[in-house]
Amino acid sequence: MDLLKSNVNKIFFRFLFAALGSALITSVYSLVDCIMVGRYEGPDGTAALAVVMPVWNMIFAFANLFALGGSVLMSNLRGGGRHEKGNMMFTCSFICVCAVTVLMTAAFAVFDGQLLKLFGAGENGRVLALARDYAFWLKFAVPLFTVGQFLAVFIRNDNDPLLATAAVLGGGCFNIVGDYLFVFVADMGAGGAGLATAIGQLIAVCVLLTHFLSKKNTLRFVRPEGFLRALSSMCRSGSPTFVIDMAVALTSTLFNNRIMHYAGPSALAVFGVIINIAMIVQSLSSGIGQAIQPIVSVNYGAGESARVRKFFVRGLAAVAAMTALVVLACMLLPRQFILLFMTDPGDALSFGPAYMRTYFMAFVFMVFNIFATYYLQAVMRPWLSVFVSLMRSLVLSGGLIMLLPPLVGASSVWWVMPVAEAATALLAAVILALAATGRLREPRSAASSDSTGEDRDVYS
């Protein structure tokens, strides 16, 4: 299919359906974990998984810093015909991932209790105990998640995306079945869900490793040269995603602590339901963004501004349709969501639906904001994309969660994201309009590596 000449609608829908399915995979597995633990342990189990959420954000933030940063540079080097230099970048990236994995594994093994208290468990003994039960097996599985993410990214760049998808599907399917077997049949509770997740990731890594036995494989470990320069380039290339992932971890921690402090574990359980639904919405939104990003990038690079506008309009139409469906479902079914995620919800069922409807108003703006970040990346405005992401994921939401509860009261916690997303949507709309007219450009420092070719020529 020629992205520059084929029918716009045909291209758009082909990319859209593929991207939506892929984006949903990981979030569905996390969703099943939360449902199984909540139905076995009750509201405290759902609250415990909300406490563990920042752990996942941090693991993938550090893994992606070197996986995404290194794979982009490797692809650039290979694009210039320098495959050996590309393999040096692959080797340097692997060394960095292994080093950060050792540090994270040691920190989590020694300070798991302190970290989970910091992430929102506080001094609630029941929630902390369940969070530690779930996280026990993850302490041993941290290398599987960091190395697995590293392999998945590089294998996609080595022209084997189907294997990466098969690995996620294989591990995830076991996770779903294993959740039921370990949590309920083996009567392991929250610890069983953690064990199922760890084994599922082991299966995924084993599937990924078969790439190195296939004829498609062109990845090789070689003697690294210029390691410090490669490290610097990887950090520059991967820092936008790293900053966003760490911002999400920080914001989740702030929300968990504020909710636990002002409203208690039942309210944190309701928030656990909310963030799992929000993860699904965010995955769908990312799917729309991932669908338009490659086709817009190709057409933008070719100067096909008319086709770029057509894809942008179709992306906005998909955003509007999905927003209408998601918001309608969330507003109509908050009680049913609570009952799905936990048995015997207690008082959570009395106040939860009202709090959830308030928070769900954020989805009206969230889908557009995520779409805007992908579109800005596609038209070569990466740091404007990061700016929009940080405004919604840290600056506005983090500032409001710190300020509103002490000033207005506990109920204001649920208004933080609707206000932050609405303000970000207004800002994103202005940025898109100014960027389209050429009146808003990337900062000089953001474009310097591309203009000088430093990142692409790190080994020269």
N, C-alpha and C positions, 0 to 999 in steps of 0.2 A: 504493500500500500504506500503510495507516494504522499507524504504528509504535506507537500507543497502544491499538489494538483488534484488529489482525489476529493470526492464529495465531502464537504464540511460536516454534514450531519452523520454520514457513515463513519468518518474518522472519530468524531466526538463520541458517539455512542459505543463504538468498539472499545475505545480507551476507558470510557466511563464505567462500563459494566465490569471490566477486568480490574480496574483500580478499586472499585467499591468492595468487591469480593475479597481482594487481598488485604485491604485496610481493616476489614472487620475481623479477620482471623484472630489476632492476638487479643483484642478486647473481649471477644466472646469467651475465650478461655478464662480470663480474669473474672468475667461475669459469673461463670459457672462455679469457680472457686468460692466466690462470695455467697452465692445462693446456697451451695452445699453446706458451708460452715454456718451460715445464718440459720438454716433450717435445722441443723443439728444442735447448735449452741445457743440459738436465740439472739436477741439484740446485741448482747455482749460480743458474740462471734462476728457479727457484721461490723461493730465498732472496731474490733481488733484488726480486721482486714483493712479498714480505713487507716489505721495506724501504720500498717506495713507498706501502704502505697508509696510513701516517699523513698523507701528502700529501692523499689523497682526503678523509680525515676533516676536515682543516683547511679545504679548499676548501668543502666542503658546510656546515661549521660557520658560516663567515662569510656564505656565501650565504643560509643559512636564518635567520640572525640578523635580517636585514632582510626577507627574503621572507616567512617565516612571521609574524614580528612585525608587519610592515606589512599583510599580507593580513588578519590577524585584525581589526586596527583598521579597515581599509577596510570590511570586512563589517559591523562594528558601526555605522559611520557610515552606510552604505547602508541598514542595517536601520532606522535612524531617519529614513530619507527624505532624507538629506543626500548625494546622489550627487556633487555638486561637491566637497564636503569629502573624500569617499572618493577621488576622483581626485587630490586634493592629496596624500593619503597614498600613493597609487600613485606619484606623481611623486617625492615625497621618498624613498621606498624605492628607486626606481631610481637616484637620485643617489647614495645611500649605497652601493648595490651596485657602481656604477661606480667610486666612490672606493676602496673596499676592493679591487676587482679590479685597479686600477692598482698599488696597493701590493704585493699578492701576486704579480702578474706580474713586477714589478721585482725583488722579493726572490728569487723562484725563478730568474729569469734570471741574476742576479748570483751568488747563493750556492747554486746547486743542488748542487754537490759537497759543500760544508760541511753543508748540510741533510741530504743523504742519508747522510753519515757519522754525523751526529747521530741519525738515525732508525734506525740499526742496522747500516749497512754497515761501520762502523769503518775499519780500515786494510786490509781484505781487498780487494785490487785487482780481482780477478775479479768479485766480487759488486757492488762499487761501479761498475765499468765497465758491467755489464749494467743496473744500476739507472739509470745516466745515459743509456744507449741508449734504454731504455723511456721515460724521462721527457723526452727531448729534445723530442719533438713536443708533449708536454703543456705545455711552457713557452709555446708559442704558443697553446695551446688553453684556458688558464685562463679567459679571458673567456667562452669558449663555455660552460664548465661553470657559472660563477657566474651569468651572464645567463640561461642555459638553465634553471637551477633557479629563478631569480626568475620567469621567464615561466611556467613550468609551474605554480607555486604560485598566481600571480595569475589565470591562465587558468582553473584549476579553480574558483577563487572567483568567476569571471565566468561561471559556469554552462556551461562547455565542457570537462568532465572527459574526454570521449572523445578530444578533440584532444590533450590532454596525454598520454594513454595511447598514442595513435597515434604521437606524436613519439618516445616512449621505445622503442616497438616498432620503428619504422622505423630509428632510429639504431642500436638494439641488434642488429637482424638484419644490418645492414651490418657491424657490428663483428665478428660471428661469422664471416661469410663473408670479410671483410677480413683477419681474423686468419690464416686459412688461406692466403689469397693472398699476403699480404705476408710472413708469417713463413716459410712453406715454399716456395711457388712462386717468389717474388721473392728468397728466401734472405736476408731482412733480419733474421731473428732477433728479439730483444727489441725492437729499434727498430721493426720492422714491426707488432708488437702495439700499440705506442704510437701509431703513425700510424693504424692502423685505428680505435682508440678516439677519436682526435681527429676523424677524418672522420665517424665515426658520430655524434659530438656535434654537428658542423656540420649534418648532415642533420636531427637532432632540432630544432635551433634554427630552421632554415628552415621546418620543419613548424609549429612554434609560432608563427612570425611570420605565418602565414596567418590566424591568428585576427583580426588587426587589419584584414583585408580582408573579414571575414564580417559578416553582419547581426547575429550574436549579440554582437559586441563592444560593450561599453559603457565600456571602459578608455580614458581620454584623458589626455594630458600637459597639465597646466595650470600656470599660474604658482604656485609654492609660496609659502605663507604660514606663519608660525610654524614655520620649519624646525627650530629647536633643540628646541622642545617636541615636535614630531613625532619627532625623533631619540631623545629621552629615552623617549618612550612606546614606540617600536619596540624599543629595547634592553630595556626592562622586559618587554615582551610576548614577545620572542624569546629572552630569556636562558636559560630552562630548557633548550630544545633546544640552544642554543649551548654551554652548560656541559657537557651530556652528550656532545656530539660532540667537544669539545675534550678531555674526560676520556678518551674512547676513544683519541684520537690520542696522548695522553700515555702511557696504559697500553700501547698497542702499541709505542711507542718504548722503554719500559722493558723489555718482554718481548724485543724484538729485540736490545737491547744486552746484556741478561743472558745470553740464549741464545748469542749470538755470543761473548761473553767466556768463558763457562764450558764451552760444548760445541762451538762452531765452526760453520762454514757448513753442514755436513751436517744438524746438528740444527735450524738455522734453516730449512733447506729443508723438514724435517718440520713445523716450525711453520707454514710457508707453506701446506702442505696443510691443517693443522688449522684455521687461521683462515678459509680459504675454505669449508670444511665448516661451521664455526661461523657464517659469514655466512648460509649457506642456512638453518640452524636458527633463527638470529635473525630472518631474514625471515619464516619460517613462523610463528614466535612473534608477531612484530609483526602478521602477518595476522590472527591470532585476536584480538589486542588491538584492531586497527583495525575488526574486524567488530562487536565488542560496544560500542565506544566511542560511536558516534552513537546507537544504539538505547537504550543504557543512559542516555545523557545526556538524551534526549527524555523517557523514562519517569521518570527521577529528577526532572527539572524539573517534570513534571506530578504529582508525588507518588504515582506508581504503584509503591510499594515492593514489592508482591508480584511484579509483572512484572520489576522490577529483579533480585530474588532468582532468578527463573527464568532470566533471561539469564545471570546470574553462574554458576549451576549448570551450564548448558549450555556456557559458556565453560570452566569447570574440566574438564568431561568431554572437551572437544576437546583441552585441554592434556594430560590424562592419556593419551588415545589417541595423540596425536602423539609424546609423550615415549617411550612404549613402542616405537613403530615406529622412531623415530630412534635411540634408544640401542641397540636390537637390531641394526640395520643397521651402526652404527658399531663396535660391539664385535665383530661377526662379520667385517667386511671391511676392517680397517686396511691389510693388505698390498695388497689390490686397489686401495685409494685411492692408495697410494704409487705403484704401477705405472701408474695412470691419469694422475697428475700429472707424471711424469718418466720419461724413458728412462734406463737405466743408473744406477739410484739408488745403487749402491755400498754403502757401509756403512750408509746410511740405512735399508736394508731389514732390517738385522740388529737395530738397536735401535728403529727407528721404530714398529713395531706396539705394543710394550709402552708406550712413551711416549704414543702416541695413545690407547690404551685408558684410561690413567690420566686424561688430559685430558678424554676424552669423558664421564667420570662427571659432569662439570659440567653436561652437558645435562639430567640428571635434574631439576636445580633451575632451570636457566636459563629454560626455557619458562614455568614458573610465575612467576618474578620479572618477566619482561617483561610477561606478562599482568597482573600486579598493578599495574604502573606505568600501563598504559592504563586499567584499571578505576578507579584512584584519580583519574585525570584526569577520567574520565566522571562521577564523583560529586562533582566540584568540590573535589578535594583535590590541586591541581597541585603544591604545594611538597612535600607528602608523597610524591608520585610522583617528583619530582626527587631527594628524599632517598634513596629506595630505589634509583633509577638510579645515583646517585653512589656509594652504598655498594658496589654490585657492579662498577661500571665504573672506579672510581678508588680510593676510600678503602681498601677491604679488599684488592682485587687489587694496587693499587699498593704498599700497605704490605707485603704479603706477598712480592711479587717483590723488594723491596729487602732484606727481612730474611732470608728463608729460605735462599737460595743460599749466602751467606757463613757462615751458622750450621750448616746441615744438609748442604749439598753441592749439586752441579749437578742431580741428579735431582729435587730438591724443586721446581724450576721447573714441572714438569708437574703438581704437586699444588696450585699456587696457585689456579687457577680453580675446581676442585672444592670446595676449602675456602671460598673467597670466595662462591661461589654458594650453597653449603649454609647458610652463616651468614646471607646475605642472605635466603634463603627463610624461615628461622626468623623473622627480623626482619619481613619482609613479612607473614607470617601473623599476627603479633601486631598489626601496624599495621592490617591489614584487620579483625581482630576488634574492636579498640578503636574504629576509625572507625565500624563498623557499629552499635556501642552508643552512639555519640555522646560517648564519653569521650576522644576524641582529635580535636582540631579544628586547622584551619589556623592558623599564626602570624598575629597581627594584621597584620603588615606585608604578608603574602602576600595577604591579602584586602582590603587597604585600597583598592587601585585599583578593585576591583570594586564595593565598597560606596560609594565616593565618586563613581564614574562617571568618574574622571579619564581613564582610557585611552579610554573610549568617547566622551568629549567633549573630545578633545585640541584641537580647533579652536574651542571655544566662547569 
